[in-house]
Amino acid sequence: MLNRIGQRKTIFLLLMLMGVIGACNSPYTTPVQVVNTFTPSPTVDATPIPALPAETSLATETPAFSPTLAAGLPESPTESTDHAGRFKTIIVSDKDSSEILLFDSNGKAIDVYQLDGQSYTPLLAEQVSNHCGLVALVNTPTGHKLIQLDQRGEIVQEIFSLKNDDADSLRYLPMISKSGEFVAYVVYSGELYYDSAQYQDLEVVKLDDPEKPIRLSSHGGAWKEGGSWSLESDQIAFTDYDDKSIIQVYVAKIPDLERKKITDFTSQELTSGPITWSPSGNKMAVTLGSKEYGQEVWIIPLNSAAYRLNLLEGRKIAVGSVFWSKDESGLMLYVQDYSSDQSGLYWFDVTTNTLLHVLTDQDASQINPKANSFAHPFPLSSDLSEIVFYNSMGEWYLYNTNNEQIESVPWLNGQQWGSHLSVTLFSDVIAACNT
């Protein structure tokens, strides 16, 4: 038995290093959820787990890491656009080639660098809010460590390192709090699947005290990519099973990180999913798996009752991207409708729970025959009236809800995007960093 466990872990780690295991924490795609059917153990309050042993030989064990600048920066736009000045710092990462591009506020590529995938492949590049750096959770021979990179790809510091606390425990997807003081990550244990695990839990550590991680979830019911930090305050939302084996949504605030249940779901058929905070941090949109609907979206205010969004009632759907408007009255979602085999963008008024606007892929191709698919849509305007997406040929297009026209975005076209593109914080809804 022990040999089989060791073999499974060895194969799994090799797959990670080859880039087979999906690890981009993208808010733009929602892979199929694995239904967790285990019976959870009794509720355990969030308390510090035992201190982890110090990693004394990490520096000598870790493979060399040599980020190199990629040649040939994309040229700046040759024509002026209405979008100039809307952006903060933008990061586009292609997981397959480990390439990261940074654009300035005018859409000009200011830097391109590649991580050395032959040494190891970072599981995630995530923006640090207080100094606009990058962090990556990377493998070591005995565990994991979190490193900080600057905007030229140079290693600034090792933030902390952790050893695996048991044979089947793996850590993924670091998320830095707004203050930059805490990092959260998901811990996989039990049976390990392609991009999830039998048990998925959320841990948080303070960066100046990394030897005392706090386990927030206690029943293995966190989403496979962990929790979600609030955009305006240091609190984190996450899912976990309660003592009746029902998925609930919890919130934990810094500094005490005492968890508080904010939902009262009664169906045991719900499964965990991604959480998208509103800009103010007063409410969130939570996508949950559902046997009846495939997936469903709940609007969960912190101080009032939750309600389910009236999204394609009676149909099985898969929900991908979810975006809030700046005034928090609107929500835009990318949805796959299994009954019609169509995908589309849906705009909602969340204050009245009513559908405002729809653009299906069939509608888009009729407006512009080249706009034949919705890959990685994201908003260019804070009111969600302008949406960018790219087609099956990798060409970027802009859709305007006011005039219902679709036009090419020339300064983005010509880039070689991979199939695992991860785009973070393009719009002025939320500044990508405070510079």
KENU-570281 format. One record per residue (C-alpha): residue in three letters; x, z, y. Coordinates in nm, 2 decimals, padded with zeros to 4 digits. Layout:
! residues N
aa:ALA, u:X, w:Z, v:Y
...
***
This chain:
! residues 435
aa:MET, u:00.00, w:00.00, v:00.00
aa:LEU, u:00.28, w:00.09, v:00.24
aa:ASN, u:00.45, w:-00.24, v:00.16
aa:ARG, u:00.14, w:-00.44, v:00.24
aa:ILE, u:00.10, w:-00.26, v:00.57
aa:GLY, u:00.46, w:-00.32, v:00.66
aa:GLN, u:00.43, w:-00.69, v:00.57
aa:ARG, u:00.11, w:-00.73, v:00.78
aa:LYS, u:00.28, w:-00.57, v:01.08
aa:THR, u:00.59, w:-00.78, v:01.04
aa:ILE, u:00.39, w:-01.10, v:01.02
aa:PHE, u:00.18, w:-01.00, v:01.32
aa:LEU, u:00.48, w:-00.93, v:01.54
aa:LEU, u:00.63, w:-01.26, v:01.44
aa:LEU, u:00.31, w:-01.44, v:01.55
aa:MET, u:00.32, w:-01.26, v:01.88
aa:LEU, u:00.68, w:-01.36, v:01.95
aa:MET, u:00.59, w:-01.72, v:01.87
aa:GLY, u:00.31, w:-01.71, v:02.12
aa:VAL, u:00.03, w:-01.75, v:01.86
aa:ILE, u:-00.15, w:-01.43, v:01.95
aa:GLY, u:-00.36, w:-01.48, v:02.27
aa:ALA, u:-00.25, w:-01.23, v:02.53
aa:CYS, u:-00.34, w:-01.36, v:02.88
aa:ASN, u:-00.58, w:-01.12, v:03.04
aa:SER, u:-00.79, w:-01.40, v:03.19
aa:PRO, u:-01.11, w:-01.33, v:03.37
aa:TYR, u:-01.22, w:-01.69, v:03.31
aa:THR, u:-01.27, w:-01.71, v:02.94
aa:THR, u:-01.46, w:-01.49, v:02.69
aa:PRO, u:-01.35, w:-01.54, v:02.33
aa:VAL, u:-01.59, w:-01.46, v:02.05
aa:GLN, u:-01.61, w:-01.09, v:02.00
aa:VAL, u:-01.54, w:-00.92, v:01.66
aa:VAL, u:-01.83, w:-00.69, v:01.58
aa:ASN, u:-01.71, w:-00.34, v:01.51
aa:THR, u:-01.91, w:-00.19, v:01.23
aa:PHE, u:-01.72, w:00.13, v:01.16
aa:THR, u:-01.87, w:00.48, v:01.20
aa:PRO, u:-01.70, w:00.66, v:01.48
aa:SER, u:-01.56, w:01.01, v:01.45
aa:PRO, u:-01.71, w:01.30, v:01.66
aa:THR, u:-01.66, w:01.27, v:02.04
aa:VAL, u:-01.33, w:01.38, v:02.17
aa:ASP, u:-01.27, w:01.45, v:02.53
aa:ALA, u:-00.99, w:01.26, v:02.71
aa:THR, u:-00.69, w:01.47, v:02.67
aa:PRO, u:-00.32, w:01.40, v:02.68
aa:ILE, u:-00.18, w:01.29, v:02.34
aa:PRO, u:00.15, w:01.43, v:02.23
aa:ALA, u:00.46, w:01.33, v:02.42
aa:LEU, u:00.63, w:01.03, v:02.28
aa:PRO, u:01.00, w:01.05, v:02.18
aa:ALA, u:01.25, w:00.92, v:02.43
aa:GLU, u:01.38, w:00.58, v:02.36
aa:THR, u:01.75, w:00.64, v:02.38
aa:SER, u:01.88, w:00.30, v:02.26
aa:LEU, u:01.64, w:00.07, v:02.44
aa:ALA, u:01.90, w:-00.10, v:02.66
aa:THR, u:02.11, w:-00.21, v:02.37
aa:GLU, u:01.82, w:-00.31, v:02.14
aa:THR, u:01.62, w:-00.52, v:02.39
aa:PRO, u:01.70, w:-00.90, v:02.37
aa:ALA, u:01.85, w:-01.06, v:02.68
aa:PHE, u:01.60, w:-01.18, v:02.94
aa:SER, u:01.71, w:-01.46, v:03.17
aa:PRO, u:01.43, w:-01.60, v:03.40
aa:THR, u:01.53, w:-01.93, v:03.54
aa:LEU, u:01.39, w:-02.13, v:03.83
aa:ALA, u:01.21, w:-02.45, v:03.72
aa:ALA, u:01.32, w:-02.77, v:03.89
aa:GLY, u:01.08, w:-02.98, v:04.10
aa:LEU, u:00.84, w:-02.78, v:04.31
aa:PRO, u:00.51, w:-02.94, v:04.37
aa:GLU, u:00.49, w:-03.10, v:04.71
aa:SER, u:00.28, w:-02.95, v:04.98
aa:PRO, u:-00.05, w:-03.12, v:05.06
aa:THR, u:-00.02, w:-03.44, v:05.26
aa:GLU, u:-00.36, w:-03.40, v:05.42
aa:SER, u:-00.52, w:-03.11, v:05.59
aa:THR, u:-00.81, w:-02.94, v:05.42
aa:ASP, u:-01.08, w:-02.69, v:05.51
aa:HIS, u:-00.93, w:-02.45, v:05.26
aa:ALA, u:-00.60, w:-02.39, v:05.45
aa:GLY, u:-00.55, w:-02.03, v:05.54
aa:ARG, u:-00.80, w:-01.89, v:05.29
aa:PHE, u:-00.55, w:-01.78, v:05.03
aa:LYS, u:-00.33, w:-01.48, v:04.99
aa:THR, u:-00.06, w:-01.49, v:04.73
aa:ILE, u:-00.17, w:-01.70, v:04.43
aa:ILE, u:-00.03, w:-01.68, v:04.08
aa:VAL, u:-00.10, w:-01.94, v:03.82
aa:SER, u:00.05, w:-01.88, v:03.47
aa:ASP, u:00.06, w:-02.12, v:03.17
aa:LYS, u:00.10, w:-01.90, v:02.86
aa:ASP, u:00.23, w:-02.18, v:02.64
aa:SER, u:00.53, w:-02.27, v:02.87
aa:SER, u:00.55, w:-01.92, v:03.03
aa:GLU, u:00.55, w:-02.09, v:03.37
aa:ILE, u:00.43, w:-01.91, v:03.68
aa:LEU, u:00.36, w:-02.09, v:04.01
aa:LEU, u:00.31, w:-01.92, v:04.35
aa:PHE, u:00.13, w:-02.09, v:04.64
aa:ASP, u:00.12, w:-02.00, v:05.00
aa:SER, u:-00.19, w:-01.98, v:05.22
aa:ASN, u:-00.18, w:-02.35, v:05.28
aa:GLY, u:-00.18, w:-02.45, v:04.91
aa:LYS, u:00.19, w:-02.53, v:04.91
aa:ALA, u:00.39, w:-02.42, v:04.60
aa:ILE, u:00.65, w:-02.18, v:04.73
aa:ASP, u:00.81, w:-02.09, v:04.40
aa:VAL, u:00.81, w:-02.19, v:04.04
aa:TYR, u:00.99, w:-02.00, v:03.77
aa:GLN, u:00.99, w:-01.99, v:03.39
aa:LEU, u:01.04, w:-01.69, v:03.16
aa:ASP, u:01.29, w:-01.74, v:02.89
aa:GLY, u:01.07, w:-01.76, v:02.59
aa:GLN, u:01.36, w:-01.78, v:02.34
aa:SER, u:01.44, w:-01.42, v:02.41
aa:TYR, u:01.09, w:-01.29, v:02.41
aa:THR, u:00.75, w:-01.40, v:02.55
aa:PRO, u:00.59, w:-01.15, v:02.79
aa:LEU, u:00.24, w:-01.07, v:02.67
aa:LEU, u:00.10, w:-01.07, v:03.03
aa:ALA, u:00.21, w:-01.12, v:03.38
aa:GLU, u:-00.01, w:-00.91, v:03.62
aa:GLN, u:00.01, w:-00.86, v:03.99
aa:VAL, u:00.10, w:-00.52, v:04.13
aa:SER, u:-00.12, w:-00.45, v:04.42
aa:ASN, u:00.10, w:-00.24, v:04.65
aa:HIS, u:00.42, w:-00.45, v:04.65
aa:CYS, u:00.31, w:-00.79, v:04.52
aa:GLY, u:00.54, w:-00.79, v:04.23
aa:LEU, u:00.47, w:-00.88, v:03.87
aa:VAL, u:00.47, w:-00.66, v:03.56
aa:ALA, u:00.50, w:-00.76, v:03.20
aa:LEU, u:00.45, w:-00.56, v:02.88
aa:VAL, u:00.71, w:-00.68, v:02.63
aa:ASN, u:00.81, w:-00.60, v:02.28
aa:THR, u:01.11, w:-00.41, v:02.18
aa:PRO, u:01.24, w:-00.35, v:01.82
aa:THR, u:01.08, w:-00.01, v:01.81
aa:GLY, u:00.79, w:-00.03, v:02.05
aa:HIS, u:00.70, w:-00.17, v:02.40
aa:LYS, u:00.83, w:-00.14, v:02.75
aa:LEU, u:00.68, w:-00.24, v:03.09
aa:ILE, u:00.91, w:-00.43, v:03.33
aa:GLN, u:00.86, w:-00.53, v:03.69
aa:LEU, u:00.96, w:-00.87, v:03.81
aa:ASP, u:00.99, w:-00.99, v:04.17
aa:GLN, u:00.84, w:-01.31, v:04.30
aa:ARG, u:01.15, w:-01.51, v:04.19
aa:GLY, u:01.13, w:-01.39, v:03.84
aa:GLU, u:01.42, w:-01.13, v:03.86
aa:ILE, u:01.38, w:-00.80, v:03.68
aa:VAL, u:01.35, w:-00.53, v:03.94
aa:GLN, u:01.31, w:-00.23, v:03.71
aa:GLU, u:01.20, w:-00.10, v:03.38
aa:ILE, u:00.89, w:00.10, v:03.46
aa:PHE, u:00.86, w:00.28, v:03.13
aa:SER, u:00.90, w:00.24, v:02.76
aa:LEU, u:00.69, w:00.36, v:02.46
aa:LYS, u:00.75, w:00.38, v:02.09
aa:ASN, u:00.48, w:00.29, v:01.84
aa:ASP, u:00.32, w:00.62, v:01.74
aa:ASP, u:00.22, w:00.49, v:01.40
aa:ALA, u:00.27, w:00.19, v:01.17
aa:ASP, u:-00.03, w:00.00, v:01.29
aa:SER, u:-00.05, w:00.08, v:01.66
aa:LEU, u:00.03, w:-00.19, v:01.91
aa:ARG, u:-00.01, w:-00.19, v:02.29
aa:TYR, u:-00.13, w:-00.48, v:02.50
aa:LEU, u:-00.23, w:-00.60, v:02.84
aa:PRO, u:-00.11, w:-00.36, v:03.11
aa:MET, u:-00.33, w:-00.31, v:03.42
aa:ILE, u:-00.18, w:-00.15, v:03.73
aa:SER, u:-00.41, w:00.07, v:03.95
aa:LYS, u:-00.46, w:-00.03, v:04.31
aa:SER, u:-00.22, w:00.25, v:04.42
aa:GLY, u:00.05, w:00.13, v:04.18
aa:GLU, u:00.07, w:00.49, v:04.04
aa:PHE, u:-00.10, w:00.44, v:03.71
aa:VAL, u:-00.10, w:00.18, v:03.43
aa:ALA, u:-00.37, w:00.13, v:03.17
aa:TYR, u:-00.33, w:-00.07, v:02.85
aa:VAL, u:-00.52, w:-00.13, v:02.52
aa:VAL, u:-00.40, w:00.02, v:02.19
aa:TYR, u:-00.48, w:-00.17, v:01.87
aa:SER, u:-00.49, w:00.01, v:01.54
aa:GLY, u:-00.64, w:-00.02, v:01.19
aa:GLU, u:-00.69, w:-00.38, v:01.07
aa:LEU, u:-00.53, w:-00.63, v:01.31
aa:TYR, u:-00.71, w:-00.96, v:01.37
aa:TYR, u:-00.61, w:-01.28, v:01.56
aa:ASP, u:-00.68, w:-01.14, v:01.90
aa:SER, u:-00.85, w:-00.80, v:01.84
aa:ALA, u:-00.83, w:-00.51, v:01.60
aa:GLN, u:-01.05, w:-00.28, v:01.40
aa:TYR, u:-01.01, w:-00.01, v:01.66
aa:GLN, u:-00.94, w:-00.07, v:02.02
aa:ASP, u:-00.87, w:00.22, v:02.26
aa:LEU, u:-00.77, w:00.26, v:02.62
aa:GLU, u:-00.47, w:00.47, v:02.74
aa:VAL, u:-00.36, w:00.55, v:03.09
aa:VAL, u:-00.02, w:00.68, v:03.20
aa:LYS, u:00.12, w:00.79, v:03.53
aa:LEU, u:00.43, w:00.58, v:03.61
aa:ASP, u:00.63, w:00.88, v:03.71
aa:ASP, u:00.53, w:01.07, v:03.40
aa:PRO, u:00.52, w:00.81, v:03.12
aa:GLU, u:00.58, w:01.05, v:02.84
aa:LYS, u:00.22, w:01.19, v:02.87
aa:PRO, u:-00.03, w:00.91, v:02.81
aa:ILE, u:-00.40, w:01.00, v:02.82
aa:ARG, u:-00.63, w:00.84, v:02.56
aa:LEU, u:-00.96, w:00.77, v:02.75
aa:SER, u:-01.16, w:00.61, v:02.47
aa:SER, u:-01.19, w:00.81, v:02.15
aa:HIS, u:-01.40, w:00.60, v:01.91
aa:GLY, u:-01.22, w:00.27, v:01.91
aa:GLY, u:-01.49, w:00.10, v:02.12
aa:ALA, u:-01.28, w:-00.04, v:02.41
aa:TRP, u:-01.29, w:-00.41, v:02.48
aa:LYS, u:-01.01, w:-00.60, v:02.32
aa:GLU, u:-00.85, w:-00.65, v:02.66
aa:GLY, u:-00.90, w:-00.29, v:02.77
aa:GLY, u:-01.07, w:-00.16, v:03.08
aa:SER, u:-01.10, w:-00.27, v:03.45
aa:TRP, u:-00.96, w:-00.09, v:03.76
aa:SER, u:-01.19, w:-00.07, v:04.06
aa:LEU, u:-01.08, w:-00.29, v:04.35
aa:GLU, u:-01.13, w:-00.03, v:04.62
aa:SER, u:-01.05, w:00.30, v:04.46
aa:ASP, u:-00.85, w:00.44, v:04.17
aa:GLN, u:-01.11, w:00.46, v:03.90
aa:ILE, u:-01.12, w:00.26, v:03.58
aa:ALA, u:-01.43, w:00.15, v:03.38
aa:PHE, u:-01.43, w:00.09, v:03.01
aa:THR, u:-01.65, w:00.08, v:02.70
aa:ASP, u:-01.65, w:00.31, v:02.40
aa:TYR, u:-01.88, w:00.41, v:02.12
aa:ASP, u:-02.07, w:00.74, v:02.17
aa:ASP, u:-02.14, w:00.99, v:01.89
aa:LYS, u:-02.43, w:00.77, v:01.77
aa:SER, u:-02.21, w:00.46, v:01.73
aa:ILE, u:-02.37, w:00.30, v:02.04
aa:ILE, u:-02.15, w:00.12, v:02.30
aa:GLN, u:-02.17, w:00.28, v:02.64
aa:VAL, u:-01.99, w:00.22, v:02.97
aa:TYR, u:-01.76, w:00.50, v:03.11
aa:VAL, u:-01.58, w:00.56, v:03.43
aa:ALA, u:-01.27, w:00.78, v:03.48
aa:LYS, u:-01.13, w:00.87, v:03.82
aa:ILE, u:-00.78, w:00.94, v:03.93
aa:PRO, u:-00.61, w:01.19, v:03.93
aa:ASP, u:-00.80, w:01.40, v:03.66
aa:LEU, u:-00.91, w:01.10, v:03.46
aa:GLU, u:-01.21, w:01.29, v:03.32
aa:ARG, u:-01.44, w:01.03, v:03.18
aa:LYS, u:-01.81, w:01.00, v:03.28
aa:LYS, u:-02.08, w:00.81, v:03.09
aa:ILE, u:-02.28, w:00.59, v:03.33
aa:THR, u:-02.51, w:00.41, v:03.08
aa:ASP, u:-02.76, w:00.51, v:02.83
aa:PHE, u:-02.79, w:00.22, v:02.59
aa:THR, u:-02.99, w:00.27, v:02.28
aa:SER, u:-02.92, w:-00.04, v:02.07
aa:GLN, u:-02.65, w:-00.02, v:01.81
aa:GLU, u:-02.62, w:-00.40, v:01.81
aa:LEU, u:-02.44, w:-00.41, v:02.14
aa:THR, u:-02.06, w:-00.48, v:02.13
aa:SER, u:-01.79, w:-00.43, v:02.39
aa:GLY, u:-01.70, w:-00.69, v:02.66
aa:PRO, u:-01.53, w:-00.75, v:02.99
aa:ILE, u:-01.62, w:-00.55, v:03.31
aa:THR, u:-01.61, w:-00.71, v:03.66
aa:TRP, u:-01.62, w:-00.47, v:03.95
aa:SER, u:-01.79, w:-00.56, v:04.28
aa:PRO, u:-01.56, w:-00.58, v:04.58
aa:SER, u:-01.66, w:-00.23, v:04.71
aa:GLY, u:-01.64, w:-00.06, v:04.38
aa:ASN, u:-02.00, w:00.06, v:04.39
aa:LYS, u:-02.12, w:-00.15, v:04.10
aa:MET, u:-02.01, w:-00.37, v:03.82
aa:ALA, u:-02.12, w:-00.66, v:03.60
aa:VAL, u:-02.06, w:-00.59, v:03.23
aa:THR, u:-02.08, w:-00.86, v:02.97
aa:LEU, u:-02.18, w:-00.72, v:02.63
aa:GLY, u:-02.22, w:-00.88, v:02.29
aa:SER, u:-02.57, w:-00.89, v:02.16
aa:LYS, u:-02.71, w:-01.00, v:01.82
aa:GLU, u:-03.02, w:-01.14, v:01.98
aa:TYR, u:-02.87, w:-01.31, v:02.29
aa:GLY, u:-02.51, w:-01.38, v:02.18
aa:GLN, u:-02.40, w:-01.21, v:02.50
aa:GLU, u:-02.58, w:-01.05, v:02.79
aa:VAL, u:-02.48, w:-00.94, v:03.14
aa:TRP, u:-02.58, w:-00.60, v:03.28
aa:ILE, u:-02.56, w:-00.49, v:03.65
aa:ILE, u:-02.45, w:-00.13, v:03.65
aa:PRO, u:-02.45, w:00.05, v:03.99
aa:LEU, u:-02.26, w:00.38, v:03.99
aa:ASN, u:-02.55, w:00.57, v:04.15
aa:SER, u:-02.87, w:00.41, v:04.01
aa:ALA, u:-03.01, w:00.26, v:03.69
aa:ALA, u:-02.85, w:-00.03, v:03.51
aa:TYR, u:-03.05, w:-00.35, v:03.45
aa:ARG, u:-03.00, w:-00.67, v:03.25
aa:LEU, u:-02.96, w:-01.00, v:03.43
aa:ASN, u:-03.24, w:-01.25, v:03.37
aa:LEU, u:-03.00, w:-01.51, v:03.24
aa:LEU, u:-03.15, w:-01.78, v:03.02
aa:GLU, u:-03.40, w:-01.55, v:02.85
aa:GLY, u:-03.46, w:-01.62, v:02.49
aa:ARG, u:-03.15, w:-01.83, v:02.44
aa:LYS, u:-02.81, w:-01.74, v:02.28
aa:ILE, u:-02.53, w:-01.78, v:02.53
aa:ALA, u:-02.16, w:-01.71, v:02.58
aa:VAL, u:-02.06, w:-01.58, v:02.92
aa:GLY, u:-01.72, w:-01.67, v:03.06
aa:SER, u:-01.62, w:-01.63, v:03.42
aa:VAL, u:-01.81, w:-01.37, v:03.64
aa:PHE, u:-01.75, w:-01.36, v:04.02
aa:TRP, u:-01.91, w:-01.14, v:04.29
aa:SER, u:-01.98, w:-01.25, v:04.64
aa:LYS, u:-01.81, w:-01.05, v:04.92
aa:ASP, u:-02.14, w:-00.90, v:05.03
aa:GLU, u:-02.22, w:-00.81, v:04.67
aa:SER, u:-02.56, w:-00.98, v:04.68
aa:GLY, u:-02.45, w:-01.28, v:04.47
aa:LEU, u:-02.30, w:-01.34, v:04.13
aa:MET, u:-02.17, w:-01.66, v:03.98
aa:LEU, u:-02.13, w:-01.70, v:03.61
aa:TYR, u:-01.99, w:-01.96, v:03.38
aa:VAL, u:-02.22, w:-01.98, v:03.08
aa:GLN, u:-02.23, w:-02.18, v:02.75
aa:ASP, u:-02.59, w:-02.23, v:02.63
aa:TYR, u:-02.59, w:-02.27, v:02.25
aa:SER, u:-02.95, w:-02.39, v:02.23
aa:SER, u:-02.88, w:-02.70, v:02.45
aa:ASP, u:-02.51, w:-02.73, v:02.37
aa:GLN, u:-02.44, w:-02.74, v:02.75
aa:SER, u:-02.22, w:-02.53, v:02.98
aa:GLY, u:-02.30, w:-02.46, v:03.34
aa:LEU, u:-02.24, w:-02.25, v:03.65
aa:TYR, u:-02.53, w:-02.01, v:03.74
aa:TRP, u:-02.57, w:-01.84, v:04.08
aa:PHE, u:-02.78, w:-01.52, v:04.09
aa:ASP, u:-02.92, w:-01.29, v:04.36
aa:VAL, u:-02.85, w:-00.96, v:04.20
aa:THR, u:-03.06, w:-00.77, v:04.45
aa:THR, u:-03.38, w:-00.94, v:04.32
aa:ASN, u:-03.25, w:-01.05, v:03.98
aa:THR, u:-03.34, w:-01.41, v:04.05
aa:LEU, u:-03.16, w:-01.74, v:03.97
aa:LEU, u:-03.06, w:-01.92, v:04.29
aa:HIS, u:-02.87, w:-02.23, v:04.17
aa:VAL, u:-02.75, w:-02.41, v:03.85
aa:LEU, u:-02.49, w:-02.68, v:03.79
aa:THR, u:-02.47, w:-02.79, v:03.43
aa:ASP, u:-02.19, w:-03.01, v:03.30
aa:GLN, u:-02.45, w:-03.29, v:03.26
aa:ASP, u:-02.55, w:-03.24, v:03.63
aa:ALA, u:-02.18, w:-03.25, v:03.74
aa:SER, u:-02.11, w:-03.57, v:03.55
aa:GLN, u:-02.41, w:-03.74, v:03.72
aa:ILE, u:-02.28, w:-03.64, v:04.06
aa:ASN, u:-01.93, w:-03.74, v:03.98
aa:PRO, u:-01.86, w:-03.91, v:03.65
aa:LYS, u:-01.50, w:-03.77, v:03.64
aa:ALA, u:-01.63, w:-03.41, v:03.67
aa:ASN, u:-01.72, w:-03.40, v:03.30
aa:SER, u:-01.63, w:-03.04, v:03.22
aa:PHE, u:-01.59, w:-02.69, v:03.37
aa:ALA, u:-01.25, w:-02.56, v:03.28
aa:HIS, u:-01.15, w:-02.23, v:03.46
aa:PRO, u:-01.39, w:-02.23, v:03.75
aa:PHE, u:-01.31, w:-02.00, v:04.04
aa:PRO, u:-01.45, w:-01.96, v:04.40
aa:LEU, u:-01.28, w:-02.08, v:04.71
aa:SER, u:-01.53, w:-01.91, v:04.95
aa:SER, u:-01.63, w:-01.55, v:04.96
aa:ASP, u:-02.00, w:-01.65, v:04.95
aa:LEU, u:-01.95, w:-01.84, v:04.63
aa:SER, u:-02.07, w:-02.17, v:04.79
aa:GLU, u:-01.75, w:-02.36, v:04.70
aa:ILE, u:-01.62, w:-02.36, v:04.35
aa:VAL, u:-01.32, w:-02.53, v:04.20
aa:PHE, u:-01.28, w:-02.63, v:03.84
aa:TYR, u:-01.09, w:-02.90, v:03.64
aa:ASN, u:-01.21, w:-03.16, v:03.40
aa:SER, u:-01.10, w:-03.26, v:03.05
aa:MET, u:-00.82, w:-03.47, v:03.20
aa:GLY, u:-00.68, w:-03.17, v:03.39
aa:GLU, u:-00.79, w:-03.30, v:03.73
aa:TRP, u:-00.93, w:-03.04, v:03.98
aa:TYR, u:-01.26, w:-03.08, v:04.16
aa:LEU, u:-01.45, w:-02.89, v:04.43
aa:TYR, u:-01.83, w:-02.83, v:04.41
aa:ASN, u:-02.02, w:-02.73, v:04.72
aa:THR, u:-02.36, w:-02.57, v:04.67
aa:ASN, u:-02.48, w:-02.66, v:05.02
aa:ASN, u:-02.44, w:-03.04, v:04.99
aa:GLU, u:-02.42, w:-03.05, v:04.61
aa:GLN, u:-02.13, w:-03.28, v:04.62
aa:ILE, u:-01.82, w:-03.29, v:04.40
aa:GLU, u:-01.49, w:-03.41, v:04.54
aa:SER, u:-01.13, w:-03.42, v:04.42
aa:VAL, u:-00.88, w:-03.15, v:04.52
aa:PRO, u:-00.56, w:-03.36, v:04.57
aa:TRP, u:-00.31, w:-03.08, v:04.63
aa:LEU, u:-00.39, w:-02.93, v:04.29
aa:ASN, u:-00.40, w:-03.25, v:04.09
aa:GLY, u:-00.09, w:-03.37, v:03.92
aa:GLN, u:00.01, w:-03.03, v:03.79
aa:GLN, u:00.06, w:-03.00, v:03.41
aa:TRP, u:-00.17, w:-02.72, v:03.33
aa:GLY, u:-00.18, w:-02.58, v:02.97
aa:SER, u:-00.49, w:-02.50, v:02.77
aa:HIS, u:-00.44, w:-02.13, v:02.83
aa:LEU, u:-00.43, w:-02.14, v:03.21
aa:SER, u:-00.49, w:-01.80, v:03.37
aa:VAL, u:-00.58, w:-01.80, v:03.74
aa:THR, u:-00.59, w:-01.47, v:03.93
aa:LEU, u:-00.74, w:-01.38, v:04.27
aa:PHE, u:-00.76, w:-01.72, v:04.44
aa:SER, u:-01.05, w:-01.65, v:04.68
aa:ASP, u:-01.07, w:-01.43, v:04.99
aa:VAL, u:-01.32, w:-01.21, v:04.82
aa:ILE, u:-01.03, w:-00.99, v:04.72
aa:ALA, u:-00.68, w:-01.02, v:04.86
aa:ALA, u:-00.43, w:-01.07, v:04.59
aa:CYS, u:-00.19, w:-00.85, v:04.76
aa:ASN, u:-00.16, w:-00.66, v:05.09
aa:THR, u:00.09, w:-00.87, v:05.28
***
